[in-house]
Amino acid sequence: MNPARPLGPALVDAALHHRWVYLTAPLLDAVPAAGAAKYLRG
């Protein structure tokens, strides 16, 4: 999922009310994944 692909047209159209999902979802997924990787590696 590339957040830049829907963000470009949204910036031009100034319709950013639902684009926060595309921007925050990768970060919200990366934090638990990094914690799980650190836990599993010891």
PyMOL commands that place a pseudoatom at each C-alpha (Angstrom):
pseudoatom trace, name=CA, resn=MET, resi=1, chain=A, elem=C, hetatm=0, pos=[0.000, 0.000, 0.000]
pseudoatom trace, name=CA, resn=ASN, resi=2, chain=A, elem=C, hetatm=0, pos=[1.652, 3.169, -1.205]
pseudoatom trace, name=CA, resn=PRO, resi=3, chain=A, elem=C, hetatm=0, pos=[0.444, 6.194, 0.791]
pseudoatom trace, name=CA, resn=ALA, resi=4, chain=A, elem=C, hetatm=0, pos=[1.817, 8.603, -1.817]
pseudoatom trace, name=CA, resn=ARG, resi=5, chain=A, elem=C, hetatm=0, pos=[-0.512, 7.329, -4.542]
pseudoatom trace, name=CA, resn=PRO, resi=6, chain=A, elem=C, hetatm=0, pos=[-3.816, 8.499, -2.977]
pseudoatom trace, name=CA, resn=LEU, resi=7, chain=A, elem=C, hetatm=0, pos=[-2.182, 11.463, -1.230]
pseudoatom trace, name=CA, resn=GLY, resi=8, chain=A, elem=C, hetatm=0, pos=[-1.142, 13.334, -4.380]
pseudoatom trace, name=CA, resn=PRO, resi=9, chain=A, elem=C, hetatm=0, pos=[-4.645, 13.647, -5.873]
pseudoatom trace, name=CA, resn=ALA, resi=10, chain=A, elem=C, hetatm=0, pos=[-6.073, 14.367, -2.433]
pseudoatom trace, name=CA, resn=LEU, resi=11, chain=A, elem=C, hetatm=0, pos=[-3.696, 17.292, -1.966]
pseudoatom trace, name=CA, resn=VAL, resi=12, chain=A, elem=C, hetatm=0, pos=[-4.637, 18.721, -5.348]
pseudoatom trace, name=CA, resn=ASP, resi=13, chain=A, elem=C, hetatm=0, pos=[-8.332, 18.253, -4.629]
pseudoatom trace, name=CA, resn=ALA, resi=14, chain=A, elem=C, hetatm=0, pos=[-7.953, 19.418, -0.989]
pseudoatom trace, name=CA, resn=ALA, resi=15, chain=A, elem=C, hetatm=0, pos=[-9.954, 16.387, 0.202]
pseudoatom trace, name=CA, resn=LEU, resi=16, chain=A, elem=C, hetatm=0, pos=[-7.859, 15.145, 3.116]
pseudoatom trace, name=CA, resn=HIS, resi=17, chain=A, elem=C, hetatm=0, pos=[-10.594, 14.218, 5.574]
pseudoatom trace, name=CA, resn=HIS, resi=18, chain=A, elem=C, hetatm=0, pos=[-10.216, 10.446, 5.104]
pseudoatom trace, name=CA, resn=ARG, resi=19, chain=A, elem=C, hetatm=0, pos=[-6.578, 10.281, 4.018]
pseudoatom trace, name=CA, resn=TRP, resi=20, chain=A, elem=C, hetatm=0, pos=[-5.291, 10.069, 7.589]
pseudoatom trace, name=CA, resn=VAL, resi=21, chain=A, elem=C, hetatm=0, pos=[-5.892, 6.307, 7.414]
pseudoatom trace, name=CA, resn=TYR, resi=22, chain=A, elem=C, hetatm=0, pos=[-3.407, 5.937, 4.574]
pseudoatom trace, name=CA, resn=LEU, resi=23, chain=A, elem=C, hetatm=0, pos=[-0.807, 7.934, 6.477]
pseudoatom trace, name=CA, resn=THR, resi=24, chain=A, elem=C, hetatm=0, pos=[-1.179, 6.500, 9.964]
pseudoatom trace, name=CA, resn=ALA, resi=25, chain=A, elem=C, hetatm=0, pos=[-1.868, 2.829, 9.211]
pseudoatom trace, name=CA, resn=PRO, resi=26, chain=A, elem=C, hetatm=0, pos=[1.702, 1.989, 8.127]
pseudoatom trace, name=CA, resn=LEU, resi=27, chain=A, elem=C, hetatm=0, pos=[3.089, 3.612, 11.269]
pseudoatom trace, name=CA, resn=LEU, resi=28, chain=A, elem=C, hetatm=0, pos=[0.563, 1.915, 13.530]
pseudoatom trace, name=CA, resn=ASP, resi=29, chain=A, elem=C, hetatm=0, pos=[1.437, -1.436, 11.964]
pseudoatom trace, name=CA, resn=ALA, resi=30, chain=A, elem=C, hetatm=0, pos=[5.197, -0.892, 12.078]
pseudoatom trace, name=CA, resn=VAL, resi=31, chain=A, elem=C, hetatm=0, pos=[5.403, -0.188, 15.808]
pseudoatom trace, name=CA, resn=PRO, resi=32, chain=A, elem=C, hetatm=0, pos=[3.946, -3.538, 16.992]
pseudoatom trace, name=CA, resn=ALA, resi=33, chain=A, elem=C, hetatm=0, pos=[5.850, -5.374, 14.262]
pseudoatom trace, name=CA, resn=ALA, resi=34, chain=A, elem=C, hetatm=0, pos=[9.141, -3.880, 15.430]
pseudoatom trace, name=CA, resn=GLY, resi=35, chain=A, elem=C, hetatm=0, pos=[8.306, -4.761, 19.030]
pseudoatom trace, name=CA, resn=ALA, resi=36, chain=A, elem=C, hetatm=0, pos=[7.438, -8.345, 18.065]
pseudoatom trace, name=CA, resn=ALA, resi=37, chain=A, elem=C, hetatm=0, pos=[10.645, -8.696, 16.059]
pseudoatom trace, name=CA, resn=LYS, resi=38, chain=A, elem=C, hetatm=0, pos=[12.706, -7.401, 18.963]
pseudoatom trace, name=CA, resn=TYR, resi=39, chain=A, elem=C, hetatm=0, pos=[10.929, -9.751, 21.364]
pseudoatom trace, name=CA, resn=LEU, resi=40, chain=A, elem=C, hetatm=0, pos=[11.349, -12.789, 19.119]
pseudoatom trace, name=CA, resn=ARG, resi=41, chain=A, elem=C, hetatm=0, pos=[15.049, -12.122, 18.499]
pseudoatom trace, name=CA, resn=GLY, resi=42, chain=A, elem=C, hetatm=0, pos=[15.691, -11.916, 22.207]
for i in range(1, 42): cmd.bond("trace and resi %d" % i, "trace and resi %d" % (i + 1))
show_as sticks, trace
zoom trace
